[in-house]
Amino acid sequence: MFTEQDYAAIKAHQIDMASLNNQCSMVLCDCARVKLSAPIQPGNGLYEVNDKYIEQSLNSYVKKTGDKKIVKFVPASGAATRMFKDIYVYLNEGKLPQSVQAVIDSLSKFAFYSSLQQCMQKAGLDMETQALQDNYKIIFTYLLEKEGLNYAHLPKGLLEFHSYPHQEVRTAAEEHLVEAALYAVSGDKKAHVHFTISPEHEQLFKDFISQKQEKYEQMLNVTYDITYSFQHPSTDTLAFDEDNKPFRDEKGNLVFRPGGHGSLIKNLNDIDADIVFIKNIDNVTMDMYKADTIKYKKVLASLLMDMQQEVFAGMRMLDNNAHPTPAQLQTCEEMLSKNFFVVLPHYYYEMDTKGRAQYLCRLMNRPMRVCGVVKQEGEPGGGPFWTVDNNGMRNLQIVETSEMDLNDTAQQEIVSSSSYFNPVDIACSIKNYKGEKFQLSDFVDYQRYFVSSKSSNGKTLKAIENPGLWNGAMSNWLTVFVSTPISTFSPVKTVNDLLRKEHCR
């Protein structure tokens, strides 16, 4: 199947043959569907924190995090092309979707308006004159392409999202720096921020952040430690054609594709921190709307630390304990039931005390995540569910729509009765009770991959995506779901989202 040239390309991507052979098998199989058991509900898989706990969390946050290293982990890879999909329909086909008309009608409200105006002036064009003449194709070309702002090809994190008084404009990346100073300052008095970026955007991203860093350090009285990583080439996957043979470009070369955001589990594994906040690059808001975001980030982290303390106490009590007492076992059983809604299997009660202790240790000795989930209000995204695995064990999982068997009536009913979705708002712990880092690849459910249909130069190809970062890649973590308000979620998936009140003055 492979030539010497192919093997050289495979080696260049640092992909081992076992992994490649596995990909060849994966594309032949239907993706495994996650079996939903029930939607989460308050008291059954979902926490609703009360005002007293929120107040306690806010009052004790600085003290509780005083000796902790906190890292804000921001997936920021890829270009912003999809934000402008409808505008490209207008440019390429001449059709004027209502969404594009909305952009035209509100052009001056966008934070990038002034930059676009200046860019066109340098080219000898007056934007207002072009608008009066309905030459919006020219305006959009200068917005999206290299002769102008090049927004369709820049990383989303470097687009101007928000405008403030006194002509201050901030990108999404800058808003993450501001957030970090407000809830992610470590015991060393630094705000550690880690961006995952694409190699082609590395210098652009680093140059931009270096120009802005001092401004926010002075404004927010903080010192930043900003780091970057790329999606590792070894996580790329081979593309296949419709006959399930390796897809080749016009020169006959194998085509590899990035393996999806689940590949970032490698990047997360390399982070050295006690607490890691995970939040997507486009989920930011303006300062006037940040209060709930800051409040609930602190609540998520406080709950993480409280539950972690109980898990670590259980591990210290049972790990390497040759003679655990019934009382010690019961303490851990009740903690797992109360904090993580764990239901122990019937065979657990058939074990001797040592076997039970070992079983409980396996349940406790895992990375932990506390996930904010939001009431559904028409927003897209995977959701939190009770699921059941092949052994009949119920688990709390975030499940994407593509992982569900929506042809099954019973599964459809569970989805339709669900009230929450996943905004990617996570506080997590990736160290054990001894302070040692977990090997995160040990906790991935590798069966939760995706095979999606893509196109390349007009040809259809099959692309394998690794288990999603907060789906299959964290499948075997200790998981807690917490209800958070919709005000903590303000994503920018299309350019029109920048006209929402959370982004537009």
PEDAUR-V9002 format. One record per backbone hydrogen bond with DSSP energy under -1.0 kcal/mol. CO is the residue of the C=O (numbers start at 1). NH is the residue of the N-H. E is the energy in kcal/mol with one decimal. If there is no record, write none. Layout:
# PEDAUR-V9002
co:CO nh:NH e:E
co:CO nh:NH e:E
This chain:
# PEDAUR-V9002
co:3 nh:7 e:-2.4
co:4 nh:8 e:-1.9
co:5 nh:9 e:-1.8
co:6 nh:10 e:-2.7
co:7 nh:11 e:-2.5
co:8 nh:12 e:-2.1
co:9 nh:13 e:-1.4
co:10 nh:15 e:-1.9
co:11 nh:14 e:-1.5
co:16 nh:20 e:-2.0
co:17 nh:21 e:-3.0
co:18 nh:22 e:-1.8
co:19 nh:23 e:-1.9
co:20 nh:24 e:-2.0
co:21 nh:25 e:-1.5
co:22 nh:26 e:-2.5
co:23 nh:27 e:-2.1
co:26 nh:29 e:-1.0
co:35 nh:388 e:-2.2
co:38 nh:386 e:-3.2
co:41 nh:44 e:-2.8
co:41 nh:46 e:-1.2
co:44 nh:41 e:-1.7
co:46 nh:43 e:-2.7
co:47 nh:483 e:-2.8
co:50 nh:54 e:-2.2
co:51 nh:55 e:-2.6
co:52 nh:56 e:-2.4
co:53 nh:57 e:-2.7
co:54 nh:58 e:-2.4
co:55 nh:59 e:-2.3
co:56 nh:60 e:-2.0
co:60 nh:64 e:-2.9
co:61 nh:65 e:-2.1
co:65 nh:68 e:-1.9
co:68 nh:187 e:-2.8
co:69 nh:274 e:-2.5
co:69 nh:275 e:-2.0
co:71 nh:277 e:-2.6
co:72 nh:194 e:-3.2
co:73 nh:279 e:-1.6
co:74 nh:196 e:-2.0
co:75 nh:281 e:-1.3
co:80 nh:83 e:-1.9
co:81 nh:84 e:-1.9
co:82 nh:85 e:-1.3
co:83 nh:495 e:-2.1
co:84 nh:88 e:-2.0
co:85 nh:89 e:-1.4
co:86 nh:90 e:-1.8
co:87 nh:91 e:-2.6
co:88 nh:92 e:-2.9
co:89 nh:93 e:-2.5
co:90 nh:94 e:-1.3
co:97 nh:101 e:-2.0
co:98 nh:102 e:-2.0
co:99 nh:103 e:-1.3
co:100 nh:104 e:-2.4
co:101 nh:105 e:-2.6
co:102 nh:106 e:-1.2
co:104 nh:107 e:-1.0
co:106 nh:109 e:-2.2
co:107 nh:110 e:-1.3
co:110 nh:113 e:-1.6
co:112 nh:116 e:-2.5
co:113 nh:117 e:-2.5
co:114 nh:118 e:-2.4
co:115 nh:119 e:-2.3
co:116 nh:120 e:-2.2
co:117 nh:121 e:-2.0
co:118 nh:122 e:-2.0
co:120 nh:125 e:-3.0
co:121 nh:124 e:-1.9
co:126 nh:130 e:-2.2
co:127 nh:131 e:-2.4
co:128 nh:132 e:-2.3
co:129 nh:133 e:-1.5
co:130 nh:135 e:-3.2
co:131 nh:134 e:-1.8
co:134 nh:136 e:-1.3
co:135 nh:139 e:-1.5
co:136 nh:140 e:-3.0
co:137 nh:141 e:-1.8
co:138 nh:142 e:-2.0
co:139 nh:143 e:-1.4
co:140 nh:144 e:-2.4
co:141 nh:145 e:-2.6
co:142 nh:149 e:-3.2
co:143 nh:151 e:-2.2
co:144 nh:152 e:-1.0
co:145 nh:148 e:-2.1
co:145 nh:150 e:-1.4
co:150 nh:153 e:-1.7
co:154 nh:80 e:-2.2
co:155 nh:158 e:-2.1
co:156 nh:159 e:-1.6
co:157 nh:173 e:-2.6
co:159 nh:172 e:-1.1
co:162 nh:170 e:-2.8
co:165 nh:168 e:-1.0
co:168 nh:164 e:-3.7
co:170 nh:161 e:-1.9
co:170 nh:162 e:-2.2
co:171 nh:175 e:-1.8
co:172 nh:176 e:-1.6
co:173 nh:177 e:-1.6
co:174 nh:178 e:-2.2
co:175 nh:179 e:-2.5
co:176 nh:180 e:-2.5
co:177 nh:181 e:-1.5
co:179 nh:182 e:-1.6
co:179 nh:183 e:-1.2
co:180 nh:184 e:-2.2
co:186 nh:189 e:-2.1
co:190 nh:186 e:-3.1
co:191 nh:225 e:-2.4
co:192 nh:72 e:-2.7
co:193 nh:227 e:-2.6
co:194 nh:74 e:-3.3
co:195 nh:229 e:-1.6
co:196 nh:76 e:-1.9
co:198 nh:201 e:-1.7
co:199 nh:202 e:-1.3
co:201 nh:205 e:-2.9
co:202 nh:206 e:-2.8
co:203 nh:207 e:-2.8
co:204 nh:208 e:-2.0
co:205 nh:209 e:-2.6
co:206 nh:210 e:-2.4
co:207 nh:211 e:-1.5
co:208 nh:212 e:-1.2
co:209 nh:213 e:-2.3
co:212 nh:216 e:-1.6
co:213 nh:217 e:-2.2
co:214 nh:218 e:-2.3
co:215 nh:219 e:-2.3
co:216 nh:220 e:-2.3
co:217 nh:222 e:-1.5
co:223 nh:191 e:-2.8
co:225 nh:193 e:-2.1
co:227 nh:195 e:-2.4
co:229 nh:197 e:-2.6
co:232 nh:235 e:-2.2
co:233 nh:236 e:-1.7
co:237 nh:257 e:-2.9
co:239 nh:247 e:-2.7
co:240 nh:462 e:-3.7
co:241 nh:244 e:-2.0
co:245 nh:241 e:-3.4
co:247 nh:255 e:-1.6
co:249 nh:252 e:-2.1
co:253 nh:249 e:-2.3
co:255 nh:239 e:-2.8
co:257 nh:237 e:-3.0
co:259 nh:466 e:-2.6
co:260 nh:263 e:-1.9
co:261 nh:264 e:-1.7
co:262 nh:265 e:-1.6
co:263 nh:266 e:-1.6
co:264 nh:268 e:-2.8
co:265 nh:269 e:-1.9
co:268 nh:271 e:-1.4
co:275 nh:71 e:-2.3
co:276 nh:428 e:-2.6
co:277 nh:73 e:-3.6
co:278 nh:426 e:-2.0
co:280 nh:283 e:-1.3
co:282 nh:284 e:-1.4
co:286 nh:289 e:-2.1
co:287 nh:290 e:-1.7
co:290 nh:294 e:-2.5
co:291 nh:295 e:-2.6
co:292 nh:296 e:-2.7
co:293 nh:297 e:-1.8
co:294 nh:298 e:-1.8
co:295 nh:299 e:-1.7
co:296 nh:300 e:-2.7
co:297 nh:301 e:-2.2
co:298 nh:302 e:-2.3
co:299 nh:303 e:-2.6
co:300 nh:304 e:-2.2
co:301 nh:305 e:-2.5
co:302 nh:306 e:-2.5
co:303 nh:307 e:-2.5
co:304 nh:308 e:-2.6
co:305 nh:309 e:-2.1
co:306 nh:310 e:-1.3
co:307 nh:311 e:-2.4
co:308 nh:312 e:-3.0
co:309 nh:313 e:-1.8
co:310 nh:314 e:-2.0
co:311 nh:315 e:-2.4
co:312 nh:316 e:-2.5
co:313 nh:317 e:-1.5
co:314 nh:318 e:-2.0
co:315 nh:319 e:-3.0
co:318 nh:321 e:-2.2
co:325 nh:329 e:-2.2
co:326 nh:330 e:-2.4
co:327 nh:331 e:-2.1
co:328 nh:332 e:-1.7
co:329 nh:333 e:-2.6
co:330 nh:334 e:-2.7
co:331 nh:335 e:-1.8
co:332 nh:336 e:-2.5
co:333 nh:337 e:-2.0
co:334 nh:338 e:-2.7
co:335 nh:339 e:-2.9
co:336 nh:340 e:-1.6
co:336 nh:342 e:-1.9
co:337 nh:341 e:-1.0
co:345 nh:348 e:-1.4
co:348 nh:351 e:-1.5
co:352 nh:356 e:-2.4
co:353 nh:357 e:-2.3
co:354 nh:358 e:-2.2
co:355 nh:359 e:-2.2
co:356 nh:360 e:-2.7
co:357 nh:361 e:-2.2
co:358 nh:362 e:-1.9
co:359 nh:363 e:-1.7
co:360 nh:364 e:-2.3
co:361 nh:365 e:-2.9
co:364 nh:366 e:-2.2
co:367 nh:478 e:-2.9
co:368 nh:429 e:-2.9
co:369 nh:480 e:-1.9
co:370 nh:427 e:-2.4
co:371 nh:482 e:-2.7
co:373 nh:484 e:-2.8
co:374 nh:421 e:-2.3
co:382 nh:422 e:-3.7
co:383 nh:399 e:-3.1
co:385 nh:397 e:-2.6
co:386 nh:37 e:-3.6
co:386 nh:38 e:-1.5
co:387 nh:395 e:-2.5
co:389 nh:392 e:-2.1
co:393 nh:389 e:-2.3
co:395 nh:387 e:-3.1
co:397 nh:385 e:-2.9
co:399 nh:383 e:-2.3
co:400 nh:403 e:-1.7
co:401 nh:404 e:-1.7
co:403 nh:34 e:-2.6
co:404 nh:406 e:-1.2
co:405 nh:408 e:-1.5
co:408 nh:412 e:-2.4
co:409 nh:413 e:-2.1
co:410 nh:414 e:-1.6
co:411 nh:415 e:-2.2
co:412 nh:416 e:-2.7
co:413 nh:417 e:-1.4
co:415 nh:418 e:-1.3
co:419 nh:376 e:-2.6
co:421 nh:374 e:-2.0
co:425 nh:372 e:-3.3
co:426 nh:278 e:-2.8
co:427 nh:370 e:-3.1
co:428 nh:276 e:-2.4
co:429 nh:368 e:-2.1
co:430 nh:438 e:-2.5
co:432 nh:435 e:-2.0
co:436 nh:432 e:-3.1
co:438 nh:440 e:-1.0
co:439 nh:442 e:-2.1
co:440 nh:443 e:-1.8
co:441 nh:444 e:-1.0
co:443 nh:476 e:-1.9
co:445 nh:448 e:-1.8
co:450 nh:465 e:-2.6
co:452 nh:463 e:-3.0
co:454 nh:461 e:-2.6
co:456 nh:459 e:-1.9
co:459 nh:456 e:-2.7
co:461 nh:454 e:-2.8
co:462 nh:240 e:-2.2
co:463 nh:452 e:-2.8
co:465 nh:450 e:-2.4
co:468 nh:473 e:-2.8
co:472 nh:445 e:-2.6
co:472 nh:475 e:-1.4
co:474 nh:477 e:-1.7
co:478 nh:369 e:-2.5
co:480 nh:371 e:-3.4
co:481 nh:47 e:-2.6
co:482 nh:373 e:-2.9
co:485 nh:488 e:-2.1
co:486 nh:489 e:-2.0
co:494 nh:497 e:-1.4
co:495 nh:498 e:-1.3
co:496 nh:499 e:-2.1
co:497 nh:500 e:-1.8
co:500 nh:503 e:-2.1
co:500 nh:504 e:-1.3
co:502 nh:286 e:-1.8
